[in-house]
């Protein structure tokens, strides 16, 4: 994958992570006690999480085509780094106040990670199917001329 194409993908991943985190914060917030006053810094947390999770996603970059095994290893490393990053940031802002919050944050990271990878898979598959169909039509056209 070319670096330019990978950077476009990273921007997409950043936006999707930010959206997923915003939803997760809202859902977890429904089940926890929220202080009466919220710091203005709290509104930037989805951006902070998304930024650092996107940086961690660079571990999946390769200029060459990866084997399935290599891709799975990189995705596993990526997941572990994202989980550690999110838990560290959440701990740093003193939001991991009890066992429920730790489990909720870890589970949210897992769900967002799986959903984003599924969305990415289906979008890539649709794009690959379109390219395959174009190649098939081009091949049929070339064979019809022969």
C-alpha positions as a LaTeX table, in Angstrom:
\begin{tabular}{lrrr}
\hline
Residue & $x$ (\AA) & $y$ (\AA) & $z$ (\AA) \\
\hline
Unk1 & 0.00 & 0.00 & 0.00 \\
Unk2 & 1.34 & 3.40 & $-0.92$ \\
Unk3 & 2.01 & 5.84 & 1.91 \\
Unk4 & $-0.51$ & 8.36 & 0.52 \\
Unk5 & $-3.24$ & 5.70 & 0.44 \\
Unk6 & $-2.30$ & 4.57 & 3.95 \\
Unk7 & $-2.48$ & 8.16 & 5.26 \\
Unk8 & $-5.99$ & 8.53 & 3.78 \\
Unk9 & $-6.94$ & 5.33 & 5.57 \\
Unk10 & $-5.45$ & 6.66 & 8.82 \\
Unk11 & $-7.60$ & 9.81 & 8.59 \\
Unk12 & $-10.68$ & 7.63 & 8.06 \\
Unk13 & $-9.67$ & 5.44 & 11.01 \\
Unk14 & $-9.16$ & 8.55 & 13.17 \\
Unk15 & $-12.66$ & 9.83 & 12.42 \\
Unk16 & $-14.25$ & 6.43 & 12.97 \\
Unk17 & $-12.38$ & 5.91 & 16.25 \\
Unk18 & $-13.45$ & 9.35 & 17.42 \\
Unk19 & $-17.08$ & 8.59 & 16.59 \\
Unk20 & $-16.93$ & 5.20 & 18.30 \\
Unk21 & $-15.31$ & 6.67 & 21.41 \\
Unk22 & $-17.90$ & 9.44 & 21.61 \\
Unk23 & $-20.69$ & 6.85 & 21.48 \\
Unk24 & $-18.92$ & 4.62 & 24.02 \\
Unk25 & $-18.44$ & 7.54 & 26.44 \\
Unk26 & $-22.14$ & 8.32 & 26.16 \\
Unk27 & $-23.21$ & 4.73 & 26.75 \\
Unk28 & $-20.83$ & 4.18 & 29.69 \\
Unk29 & $-21.93$ & 7.56 & 31.07 \\
Unk30 & $-25.52$ & 6.33 & 31.19 \\
Unk31 & $-24.53$ & 3.62 & 33.68 \\
Unk32 & $-22.12$ & 5.55 & 35.90 \\
Unk33 & $-22.23$ & 8.48 & 38.26 \\
Unk34 & $-21.23$ & 11.67 & 36.44 \\
Unk35 & $-20.02$ & 14.61 & 38.51 \\
Unk36 & $-22.19$ & 17.72 & 38.52 \\
Unk37 & $-19.49$ & 19.76 & 36.87 \\
Unk38 & $-17.65$ & 18.59 & 33.82 \\
Unk39 & $-14.28$ & 20.05 & 32.96 \\
Unk40 & $-14.02$ & 21.61 & 29.49 \\
Unk41 & $-11.09$ & 19.24 & 28.94 \\
Unk42 & $-13.57$ & 16.34 & 28.96 \\
Unk43 & $-14.97$ & 17.50 & 25.62 \\
Unk44 & $-11.55$ & 16.96 & 24.02 \\
Unk45 & $-11.13$ & 13.40 & 25.29 \\
Unk46 & $-12.54$ & 11.66 & 22.18 \\
Unk47 & $-10.00$ & 13.61 & 20.12 \\
Unk48 & $-7.15$ & 12.66 & 22.49 \\
Unk49 & $-8.12$ & 8.98 & 22.48 \\
Unk50 & $-8.54$ & 8.93 & 18.69 \\
Unk51 & $-5.21$ & 10.69 & 18.12 \\
Unk52 & $-3.20$ & 8.24 & 20.20 \\
Unk53 & $-5.10$ & 5.20 & 18.92 \\
Unk54 & $-4.45$ & 6.36 & 15.36 \\
Unk55 & $-0.73$ & 6.71 & 16.12 \\
Unk56 & $-0.74$ & 3.15 & 17.43 \\
Unk57 & $-2.42$ & 2.06 & 14.17 \\
Unk58 & 0.79 & 2.88 & 12.31 \\
Unk59 & 2.05 & $-0.52$ & 13.45 \\
Unk60 & $-0.09$ & $-2.07$ & 10.68 \\
Unk61 & 1.60 & $-0.10$ & 7.86 \\
Unk62 & 3.61 & $-2.02$ & 5.32 \\
Unk63 & 4.68 & $-0.98$ & 1.84 \\
Unk64 & 4.40 & $-4.65$ & 0.80 \\
Unk65 & 1.38 & $-6.94$ & 0.78 \\
Unk66 & 1.17 & $-8.73$ & 4.13 \\
Unk67 & 0.42 & $-12.40$ & 4.57 \\
Unk68 & $-2.66$ & $-13.29$ & 6.59 \\
Unk69 & $-0.42$ & $-14.42$ & 9.46 \\
Unk70 & 1.58 & $-11.16$ & 9.44 \\
Unk71 & $-1.60$ & $-9.11$ & 9.29 \\
Unk72 & $-3.12$ & $-11.00$ & 12.24 \\
Unk73 & 0.07 & $-10.53$ & 14.28 \\
Unk74 & 0.11 & $-6.80$ & 13.53 \\
Unk75 & $-3.61$ & $-6.48$ & 14.33 \\
Unk76 & $-3.08$ & $-8.28$ & 17.64 \\
Unk77 & $-0.19$ & $-5.97$ & 18.51 \\
Unk78 & $-2.32$ & $-3.00$ & 17.46 \\
Unk79 & $-5.20$ & $-4.12$ & 19.68 \\
Unk80 & $-2.94$ & $-4.63$ & 22.72 \\
Unk81 & $-1.33$ & $-1.21$ & 22.21 \\
Unk82 & $-4.72$ & 0.49 & 21.76 \\
Unk83 & $-6.09$ & $-1.20$ & 24.88 \\
Unk84 & $-3.02$ & $-0.17$ & 26.89 \\
Unk85 & $-3.12$ & 3.39 & 25.51 \\
Unk86 & $-6.81$ & 3.91 & 26.30 \\
Unk87 & $-6.51$ & 2.42 & 29.79 \\
Unk88 & $-3.42$ & 4.55 & 30.50 \\
Unk89 & $-5.11$ & 7.76 & 29.32 \\
Unk90 & $-8.27$ & 6.93 & 31.26 \\
Unk91 & $-6.21$ & 6.17 & 34.36 \\
Unk92 & $-4.23$ & 9.40 & 33.90 \\
Unk93 & $-7.38$ & 11.53 & 33.97 \\
Unk94 & $-8.54$ & 9.62 & 37.07 \\
Unk95 & $-11.61$ & 8.15 & 35.37 \\
Unk96 & $-10.89$ & 4.53 & 36.32 \\
Unk97 & $-12.58$ & 4.87 & 39.69 \\
Unk98 & $-13.83$ & 1.30 & 40.10 \\
Unk99 & $-13.83$ & $-2.19$ & 38.60 \\
Unk100 & $-16.94$ & $-1.43$ & 36.51 \\
Unk101 & $-15.16$ & 1.46 & 34.76 \\
Unk102 & $-12.10$ & $-0.67$ & 33.98 \\
Unk103 & $-14.28$ & $-3.41$ & 32.48 \\
Unk104 & $-16.49$ & $-0.90$ & 30.64 \\
Unk105 & $-13.50$ & 0.88 & 29.09 \\
Unk106 & $-11.74$ & $-2.36$ & 28.11 \\
Unk107 & $-14.94$ & $-3.79$ & 26.64 \\
Unk108 & $-15.66$ & $-0.55$ & 24.77 \\
Unk109 & $-12.19$ & $-0.64$ & 23.21 \\
Unk110 & $-12.74$ & $-4.25$ & 22.12 \\
Unk111 & $-16.17$ & $-3.54$ & 20.61 \\
Unk112 & $-14.97$ & $-0.42$ & 18.76 \\
Unk113 & $-11.89$ & $-2.28$ & 17.49 \\
Unk114 & $-13.96$ & $-5.19$ & 16.17 \\
Unk115 & $-16.63$ & $-2.93$ & 14.62 \\
Unk116 & $-14.09$ & $-0.73$ & 12.86 \\
Unk117 & $-12.25$ & $-3.75$ & 11.49 \\
Unk118 & $-15.53$ & $-5.27$ & 10.27 \\
Unk119 & $-16.56$ & $-2.00$ & 8.60 \\
Unk120 & $-13.12$ & $-1.72$ & 7.01 \\
Unk121 & $-13.32$ & $-5.33$ & 5.80 \\
Unk122 & $-16.73$ & $-4.88$ & 4.17 \\
Unk123 & $-15.74$ & $-1.58$ & 2.54 \\
Unk124 & $-12.52$ & $-3.13$ & 1.20 \\
Unk125 & $-14.43$ & $-6.20$ & $-0.01$ \\
Unk126 & $-16.96$ & $-4.04$ & $-1.85$ \\
Unk127 & $-14.14$ & $-2.10$ & $-3.49$ \\
Unk128 & $-12.37$ & $-5.34$ & $-4.46$ \\
Unk129 & $-15.61$ & $-6.78$ & $-5.88$ \\
Unk130 & $-16.06$ & $-3.67$ & $-8.06$ \\
Unk131 & $-12.50$ & $-3.94$ & $-9.33$ \\
Unk132 & $-12.96$ & $-7.64$ & $-10.06$ \\
Unk133 & $-16.15$ & $-6.93$ & $-12.02$ \\
Unk134 & $-14.39$ & $-4.21$ & $-14.06$ \\
Unk135 & $-11.55$ & $-6.62$ & $-14.84$ \\
Unk136 & $-14.05$ & $-9.32$ & $-15.82$ \\
Unk137 & $-15.87$ & $-6.91$ & $-18.15$ \\
Unk138 & $-12.59$ & $-5.74$ & $-19.66$ \\
Unk139 & $-11.54$ & $-9.36$ & $-20.21$ \\
Unk140 & $-14.89$ & $-10.19$ & $-21.86$ \\
Unk141 & $-14.59$ & $-7.12$ & $-24.09$ \\
Unk142 & $-11.03$ & $-8.06$ & $-25.07$ \\
Unk143 & $-12.07$ & $-11.67$ & $-25.81$ \\
Unk144 & $-15.04$ & $-10.48$ & $-27.90$ \\
Unk145 & $-12.68$ & $-8.44$ & $-30.10$ \\
Unk146 & $-10.43$ & $-11.47$ & $-30.74$ \\
\hline
\end{tabular}
